[in-house]
Amino acid sequence: MSLPPEILKKVKLLEISTRKMVNNLFAGEYNSAFKGQGMTFSEFREYVPGDDVRTISWPLMARTGKAYIKKFDEEREMTLMLAVDVSGSQDFGSADYFKGEVITHIAALLSFSANKNKDPVGLLLFSDQVEHYVPPKKGVGQVHRILRDLYYFQPRSRRTKIAPALEHLLGVLKKKANVFLFSDFLDSGFDAPLRMMGKRHDCVAVLVRDPAELELPSMGLVDLHDAETGEVVTVDTSSTLFRQQYRKHMLKNWENCDVELMRAQVDRIEVRTDQDFVAPLIQFFQRRNRR
């Protein structure tokens, strides 16, 4: 399927800006933070005094009359899976970017870093259902496909339900992977599958928030449109009492979300649409490397 020129242009511009960042500062942090599992055979080397005798290849010694040891290297390859919330609330933003755009930029950084590390990358888009799944694969062509899907894909549903997406990944990911779960997490009931995901895989919750979700500006009578349900409510934003109640309601939602993430016991990164969203990522990798 041919894509609109504006989508292709967006992908190209994002690739240019992201590649520069990856080459300059990001790939090293990613490479150090995520290590592959186990060891892979590299080559045979002639035994020298001091080598571990348990690594001697006895069949090869029987054939050649000389002692050789098996040399192993750390297995570096690690699958990166991006699980991205594409519900209606991702189309919100009061600063330079919508929440969905911030997610796309971070996904691009991670994808190009994984590609530089020769790791396969996959994508899962979800709303209150699994919308789209791209199995992990290596190569820059796979990264381009993922970025095009993030820009171009139109979800069937506007609502959010995180648990079905996690349950789907638990079913399809057979080997341990690095899973980044992107959402504003305006949902509940996902702590159990997320905790299971954290036990089987290296899972990171990337929480995207916008300041206007907490602090409504005073603009008089305003129609508030719920992007997920389609409901429209007229409110008086000039009312101090209403703004206080709204803030209290949102803080409660955020607190409930934080409780579920704590129960799940997975790593988390919080990014904001009005701030540098690369810095929290780098800080997270640096913390992991120190740990």
N, C-alpha and C positions, 0 to 999 in steps of 0.2 A: 504494500500500500504506500503510495507516494504521500509525503507529508507536506503541509503548507510551508512556503518559504520562510515565514516568520518563525516557525518552530525550528527549522534547520539553522536559521541564523542565531537563535537563542542558544541552541546546543553548541554551535561553533564558538560563540563568544564566551560561553561558560567554560568550554574546554580550554580556551586560551588563558583565561584568568586563573583557572584552577591548576593547570599544568605548571604555571610559573610558581604558584604557591607550593605545590607538591615538590617541585625540584629544589626550591630554596629552603624550606623549613619543615615540611609536613611529613614527607615520606620516611625520614629517619625515625621520627617519633612513632609513627605507625609500625614500622618494621621492628622496633625494639619492644613495643608494648605487646605485640601478638606473636607468639611463637607457635610453631607447628608441634605436632604430637609425635613423640617417639624418635627413633633413629632409623636411617635407611643405609643399606649397604653401599659402600663407595668403591672399594678396590681391595685386592690382596697386596700385602707388603711383606717382604722377607723379615723374619723374626730377628730381633736384636735383644741382647740381654737387658732385662728390666721390663720388657713387654709382659702384659698379662697372659699367662699360659692358657687361660680359658678362651682366648680369642684365636688360638691356633686352629687352622683348618687341617684336621687329621687326614681326610681323604686326599687333599692336595699334597700333603707331605708324603703320603704313601705312593703317589704317582711320580713325584719329582725327586724324592729323597732329601728335600730341603724343607725347613719349617717356615711356613707362611702364616701370617695372622690376617684376620678379616678387619678391615678398617671401616668404621661407620661414621656418617655425618648426621648432624641433627636435621630432622625433617622440617623444612621451613614452610612448606605449603600449608595454607590454612584458608578454608572457604570463608568469604565474607557474604553474609546475607543481610540485605536491607529490607526491613518490614516497615512500610510507610502508610500512615493513616491518610486516606484521601477523602474523608468525610467533609461535609459542608463547612465545618468550623475552620478548616485549613485555608479557606478563602478570605480569612479576616486578617487585617493588619492596619495599624494606625501610624506606623513609622515608614521607613524606606521600603520594607518588604512585607508581603503577606507571610503568614506562618508557613504555608506550602512552599513559597519561594525559598525561605530560609532552609527548609528541609532539603529541597533540591540542591542547593549550594553545598550543604554539608555532605549529602549523598555523593555528589560529584567529587569532593575532596577525598572521601573514603574510597570511592571506586577507582580513581586514578592512582591513589597510593597502593591499593591492592594490586592493580595492574602492573605497577612499577616493581612490586614484590613478586610478580608472576603468580598471584593467587587468583583462583576463580571467584567470580562475583555473581550473586543472584538477587532477585527482586520479588517481593510480595507486596501488592497493593491491596488495602482492605478498607472497608467502611464498617457496616455491621455484618458483613459477609466477606469472603475472599473474592476480590474483584479480578485479580490478574496475578499470574505466577510465571516468573522467568527462572528456569533452573540455572544453577551456578555454571559458569563457563569462563574460560580464560580469554584474554585478548582485548585490544582497544575497541574492536567492533562490538563486543558485548557491552562495554561501558557506554558506547554511543547509543546502543539500543535501549539501555536502562534510562539514560537521560532523556531520550525521545519519549519513552513511555511515561516518565514523570511529568513531562510537559504536556503530552498530547492525550493521555488516556482520560476518558470520561467515565466516571463511576456510575453504576446503575442506582446506587443508593446514596443518600446524603447523611445517613445516620452513622453513629459510632458504636462498635462493639469489638473490643480488643481480643477477648477470649477465643473466638473462632479462628482468628488469624494465628494465634499462638498454637492452638491445637492442630491446625493444618501443618505448621512448620515442624511440630514435634513428630508428625507422621511422615513427612517427606525427607527430613534431614537425617540421614543414617550415620554420618560421621560427624564428629565434633566440629562446630563452626563458630565463627564470630558473628553474633546476631545483634544488629543495631535496630532497636524498635523506636520509630519516630512517631510522636503523637503529642497532642496537648493533654491527653489522658483525662478528658472530661467524660469519664466512664467509671464503672465500678464492677466488681466481681471478676477481676482479671488476675488477682494476686496468686491463686493456686496454679493456673497454667504457666504464669510468668515465673513462679518459683521453680516449677518443674523444668522450664526452659533454662533457667540459671544453673540447675544441677547437671543437665546434659550438655549444655553449650556455654560458651563465654558470651553472656548476654549483657547488653548495655541499653538502658532506657534513656532516650534523648527526649527531654521534656521541653516543648516549645511554647513560650508564653508571650503575650502582648500586654503592654502596660494599660491600654484602654479597656482590657477585660476586667480590670480592677478599679480603675478610676474613670468614671464617666465625666466628660466635660459638661459644663452648664450651657445648654443650647436651647432652653425652652422646651416646647412640646416636640417630641421626636418619635417617629415610628421605628421601633426596634424589630428587626427581622431576624428570626431564628433560622440560620442557614441550613440546619439539619431537619427541622420539622416543617418549615415554611410558615410557621405562625408569626403574625404581625401584632405587636402590642404598642399602643400609644402611651408614652410616659412623659412626665414633666421633669426634665433633667435639671431645671432651675431649682427644684425642691431639694434643700439640703437633707431633709429626712429621707427622701427617696434615694439619693446618692449614697447615704450612709447605710441604708438597708441593702442596697445593691452590692456595696463593697463587702458587707458582712456575709451576704449570701455567697459571693464569689470566693471569699477567703475560706469559707466552710468547705466549698467544693475543692479548693486547692489542698486544704488540710486533709480531707478524705483521700484525695489522690496520693498525697505524700505517705499517708498511713499504709495504703495498699502497696506502694513501692517498697516501703520498709519491710512489710511482711514478706514480700517476694524475695528480699535479700539479693537483689541484683545491683550492679553498679549503675549510677545515674549521672547524666549531664543535663544541666538546665541552661537553655539558651533563650535569649530575648530578641524580639524583632527590632528593638530600638538600640541594640548594642552590638559590639563586635561579636559575631557568633563563631569565629575561628579560635579566638583565645581560650574559651572554655574547653574546647576540644583538645588543644595542645596541652593545657594545664592538666586535663584528665590523663592523657598519655604519660606526661611527666610523673604524675603521682603513681601511676601503675609501674613505671620503670623503677622508681625508687622503692616500691613495695616488693 
